[in-house]
Every structure is written in structure tokens, then in C-alpha cells.
Amino acid sequence: MQRFPHSSGLEDTPIGQLYQRHWHALFTVIRQSISSREDAEDILLEVFLAAMESQTLPGMSEPHQEAWLRRVAYNKCMDFHRRTTRRPKSSLDEHVEALYDDEEREPEQVALRQEGVVQLREHLKILSADQREILRLRFADGLPCGQIAARMHKSEGAVRSALARALNRLRGIYTTRRKESDHD
């Protein structure tokens, strides 16, 4: 939102002058209630559209006009919140993720995933107990190497090295198995 362009001629109209005096304060109040800048701008425009349509606003004193604008802004914000609670917006990304989730639940995909988990468990048995624990803490629990090091009473460098060795070993196992299955 901004001031009217100087060439528009709107700044000389009563509504233009009202807008110039109050838009910034109203926008600030609206933004305290509405998180999206675009939605807040839309509400500000709705407030001034209501001001243009009002028969009583031009005859009010300056303080009463400001109070009227603030009340309309408040009401418009409440209307916005009611609308979004009744009909919450959902992004296209959420629906795309749901489609992928549905595909992942297909029996064939579930069977392949279970087979992959069984293979991974077998491959993990080849690693040392410390390497398995580091992999679990890093990937299952999502801990950074510094926290893993503190939990396991090791240096961060030692954890990073053990993690790299474990991943390289697993990568080697999968590469070897893939080559073996390609030759079959």
C-alpha cells in the first residue's frame, strides 16, 4: 500500500485525503491481526470502499471518522477470520502431497518399502554397535553431530568420522548387491 500517485488526482478528493491521513495507521492495525500482507491490503481496500459508500462518514468530525474507520477495519478483520475458520485455505502443495501419500499406500509400494527395510536391517548388522547408534541418532532422531557427540561422550570429529565410515560402508554394500543382481 502506498500514497496515491501524484498524477492520479485522487489525493484532492475527500476520500483521497481521508486515505492519505489514515491508511498507514489502519494498515498497521490490520497487520497486527492478519498475517498475510496481501490479505491485509485487501482488507484495507475494503475499509476504504466502505468509506466511499458511507453516507454518514463525510459529515463526521475528524476523530469520529478515524474511530469509524478503525471500527470498520476491526469488523473486516473479524469477518476475514470467520471466513478462514469456516473455509480454511489449503495450498495445492498439501493436495499434491496427499496424492503421493495415496500412491505410497498401494500394496506394491508397501511391499517394496518393507523389503527395503528388511534389507537395511540386515546391512546394519554388519556395522559396529557405535555406528548403528550414530546412524539411528542422526537419521531416526534427527540429532546434529554435536548433540550425538555429547550423548555418546565422544568428540564431534569422531562422530562425523564414524558417520562417514558407516554411510560409506552401507553405500558399498548396496553397490555390491546391485552389481550382483545386475549379473543374475
C-alpha positions in Angstrom: 0.0 0.0 0.0 1.2 3.4 -0.7 0.2 7.0 -1.2 -1.8 7.9 -4.4 0.5 8.7 -7.4 0.7 12.5 -7.7 -0.8 12.4 -11.2 -3.9 10.5 -10.2 -5.9 13.5 -8.9 -7.4 11.3 -6.2 -5.4 12.9 -3.4 -7.5 16.1 -3.8 -10.9 14.3 -3.2 -12.3 13.9 0.3 -11.8 10.1 0.2 -8.3 10.6 -1.1 -7.5 13.0 1.7 -9.0 10.6 4.2 -7.0 7.7 2.7 -3.7 9.8 2.9 -4.3 10.6 6.6 -5.3 7.2 7.8 -4.1 4.4 5.5 -0.8 3.8 7.3 -2.2 3.6 10.8 -5.1 1.4 9.7 -2.8 -0.9 7.7 -0.5 -1.3 10.8 -3.6 -2.2 13.0 -4.8 -4.7 10.4 -1.4 -6.3 10.0 -1.4 -7.0 13.8 -4.5 -9.2 13.2 -3.8 -10.6 9.7 -0.6 -12.4 9.0 -0.6 -12.2 5.2 0.4 -8.8 3.7 -1.8 -9.4 0.7 -4.9 -10.2 2.8 -4.2 -7.1 5.0 -4.0 -4.9 1.9 -7.3 -6.4 0.6 -9.0 -5.6 4.0 -7.6 -2.0 3.9 -9.2 -1.6 0.5 -12.5 -3.0 1.8 -12.4 -0.4 4.6 -12.0 2.5 2.2 -14.6 1.0 -0.2 -17.0 1.1 2.8 -15.9 4.6 3.5 -16.7 5.6 -0.1 -20.2 4.1 0.2 -20.9 5.6 3.6 -23.5 8.4 3.6 -22.6 9.5 7.2 -18.8 9.5 7.2 -18.3 12.8 5.4 -20.4 14.7 8.0 -18.4 13.3 10.9 -15.6 15.2 12.7 -12.0 14.0 12.2 -11.8 12.0 15.4 -15.2 10.3 14.7 -14.0 9.5 11.1 -10.9 7.8 12.5 -12.9 5.9 15.0 -15.4 4.8 12.3 -12.5 3.6 10.0 -10.9 1.7 12.9 -14.2 0.0 13.8 -14.8 -1.0 10.1 -11.2 -2.3 9.9 -11.8 -4.3 13.1 -15.1 -5.7 11.7 -13.5 -6.6 8.4 -10.7 -8.4 10.2 -13.2 -10.4 12.3 -15.1 -11.2 9.1 -11.9 -12.4 7.5 -11.1 -14.7 10.5 -14.6 -16.1 10.4 -14.4 -16.9 6.7 -11.0 -18.6 7.1 -12.2 -20.7 10.0 -15.3 -21.8 8.2 -13.4 -22.4 4.9 -9.8 -22.8 5.7 -7.5 -22.3 2.8 -5.4 -25.2 1.7 -2.5 -25.0 -0.6 -2.1 -27.0 -3.7 1.1 -28.5 -2.3 -0.9 -30.1 0.5 -3.1 -31.9 -2.1 -0.1 -33.0 -4.1 1.4 -34.5 -1.0 -1.8 -36.3 -0.3 -1.7 -37.8 -3.8 1.8 -39.0 -3.2 0.8 -40.4 0.1 -2.0 -42.4 -1.6 0.5 -43.8 -4.2 2.8 -44.8 -1.4 0.0 -46.8 0.2 -0.5 -49.0 -2.8 0.2 -52.7 -1.9 3.1 -52.9 -4.4 4.8 -49.8 -2.9 4.2 -51.1 0.7 5.7 -54.4 -0.2 8.8 -52.8 -1.8 9.3 -50.5 1.2 9.0 -53.4 3.6 11.6 -55.3 1.5 13.9 -52.3 1.6 13.5 -52.1 5.4 14.4 -55.8 5.8 17.5 -55.4 3.6 18.6 -52.3 5.5 18.3 -54.1 8.9 20.4 -56.9 7.6 23.0 -54.5 6.2 23.1 -52.6 9.5 24.1 -55.8 11.4 27.4 -55.6 9.5 28.2 -52.2 11.2 29.5 -51.8 14.7 27.1 -51.0 17.5 28.5 -47.4 17.7 28.0 -46.9 14.0 24.4 -48.2 14.2 23.7 -45.9 17.2 25.2 -42.9 15.4 23.1 -43.6 12.3 20.0 -44.0 14.5 20.6 -40.8 16.4 21.4 -38.9 13.2 18.6 -40.1 10.9 15.9 -41.5 13.1 16.1 -38.9 15.9 17.4 -36.1 13.6 20.1 -35.0 16.0 23.1 -33.0 14.8 26.6 -34.4 15.2 27.3 -32.1 18.1 24.4 -33.5 20.2 25.3 -37.0 19.2 28.8 -36.5 20.4 27.7 -35.1 23.7 25.2 -38.0 24.2 27.8 -40.7 23.3 30.7 -39.0 25.2 32.8 -38.7 22.0 34.3 -35.7 20.1 32.3 -34.3 17.3 35.0 -35.2 14.9 34.9 -38.8 16.0 31.2 -38.9 15.4 31.5 -37.3 12.0 34.2 -39.8 11.0 32.1 -42.8 12.3 29.1 -41.5 10.5 31.0 -41.1 7.2 32.5 -44.6 7.6 29.1 -46.1 8.3 27.5 -44.4 5.3 30.4 -45.4 3.0 30.2 -49.0 4.2 26.4 -49.1 3.6 26.9 -47.5 0.2 29.5 -50.1 -0.7 27.2 -52.9 0.4 24.3 -51.6 -1.7 26.6 -51.1 -4.7 27.9 -54.6 -4.4 24.4 -56.1 -4.1 23.2 -54.0 -7.1 26.1 -55.3 -9.2 25.4 -58.8 -8.1 21.8 -58.6 -9.0 22.6 -57.0 -12.4 24.8 -60.0 -13.3 22.0 -62.5 -12.3 
